[in-house]
Amino acid sequence: MTNFGYYYSFIDLTQEKDSFKISNMDFYGEDFLCTPYHGWQWQGESVVEIKYGEWCKLISGNPTTQTDDYTKTIYFDGTDGHKYMIEFLTITNNTDVEVSQYKMSKNGK
């Protein structure tokens, strides 16, 4: 019997003098055969549209997407006057995993 699996990890670094060392690693199993294209929660654009748009009514206008290798960043203006940035990592089976959310205050910080 064979197994076909992938894992992804979040790694925390700490700085010690002039170098960085790994302080923590969290591994997550990836369901390679079932995840792709089986629902909106695996595509970053759909996640933003549904979670932040339809559910929270937070999106004003059309979000824009920027991709750079395995990072997908989606920007949108909020109905509350703030600007938002939602960041995803695209893992080996082309699944987008949401990793961070940022809100710019009205004064630009």
C-alpha positions in Angstrom: 0.0 0.0 0.0 1.3 3.5 -0.8 0.6 6.9 0.7 0.7 10.2 -1.1 0.8 13.2 1.3 2.3 16.6 1.7 2.8 18.8 4.8 3.3 22.5 5.2 4.7 24.3 8.2 4.8 27.7 9.9 8.2 28.4 11.3 9.0 31.0 14.0 12.5 32.6 14.0 14.3 34.3 16.8 17.4 36.5 16.4 20.4 35.7 18.5 23.2 38.2 18.0 24.0 38.2 14.3 22.0 35.1 13.3 18.5 33.7 13.3 17.5 30.4 14.8 14.3 28.4 14.5 12.3 28.6 17.7 9.2 26.7 16.8 7.7 24.7 13.9 4.1 23.7 13.4 3.4 21.1 10.8 0.0 20.6 9.1 -1.0 17.7 6.9 -2.5 18.4 3.5 -5.2 16.4 2.0 -3.8 16.3 -1.5 -6.5 14.3 -3.2 -9.6 16.0 -1.8 -8.9 19.7 -1.3 -8.4 21.2 -4.7 -11.5 22.7 -6.3 -13.9 21.2 -3.7 -15.3 24.4 -2.2 -14.8 28.1 -2.0 -12.6 27.9 1.1 -9.5 26.8 -0.8 -9.3 29.8 -3.2 -8.2 33.1 -1.7 -10.4 35.3 -3.9 -13.5 33.3 -2.9 -12.5 33.4 0.8 -12.3 37.2 0.7 -15.5 37.6 -1.3 -17.5 35.4 1.0 -16.0 35.9 4.5 -15.3 39.6 4.2 -17.8 40.6 1.5 -21.0 38.6 1.9 -20.7 37.6 5.6 -19.2 40.8 7.1 -20.4 43.3 4.5 -16.9 44.9 4.7 -15.9 45.2 1.0 -16.4 48.4 -0.9 -15.6 48.1 -4.6 -13.6 45.3 -6.2 -10.7 43.6 -4.4 -7.4 43.3 -6.3 -5.1 40.3 -6.1 -1.3 40.3 -6.3 0.6 37.0 -6.5 4.3 36.5 -6.0 5.5 32.9 -6.2 3.6 31.1 -3.4 2.2 34.3 -1.8 -1.2 35.7 -2.7 -2.2 39.1 -1.4 -5.7 40.5 -1.7 -6.4 44.2 -1.1 -9.7 45.9 -0.7 -11.3 49.1 0.6 -13.6 48.6 3.6 -17.1 50.0 4.0 -15.7 51.4 7.3 -13.2 53.7 5.6 -10.2 51.5 6.2 -8.0 49.7 3.7 -7.5 45.9 4.1 -4.9 43.4 3.1 -5.5 39.6 3.4 -2.5 37.4 2.8 -2.5 33.7 1.7 0.2 31.1 1.0 -0.4 28.8 -1.9 0.7 25.3 -0.9 1.7 22.4 -3.1 -1.8 21.3 -4.2 -2.7 24.8 -5.3 -4.7 25.5 -2.1 -4.7 29.0 -0.6 -4.2 29.1 3.1 -5.1 32.4 4.9 -2.2 33.4 7.1 -2.7 37.1 8.0 -5.0 40.0 7.9 -4.0 43.7 8.0 -6.1 46.8 8.4 -4.7 50.3 7.6 -6.1 53.0 9.9 -7.6 56.1 8.4 -4.4 58.0 9.2 -2.3 55.6 7.1 -0.7 53.4 9.8 
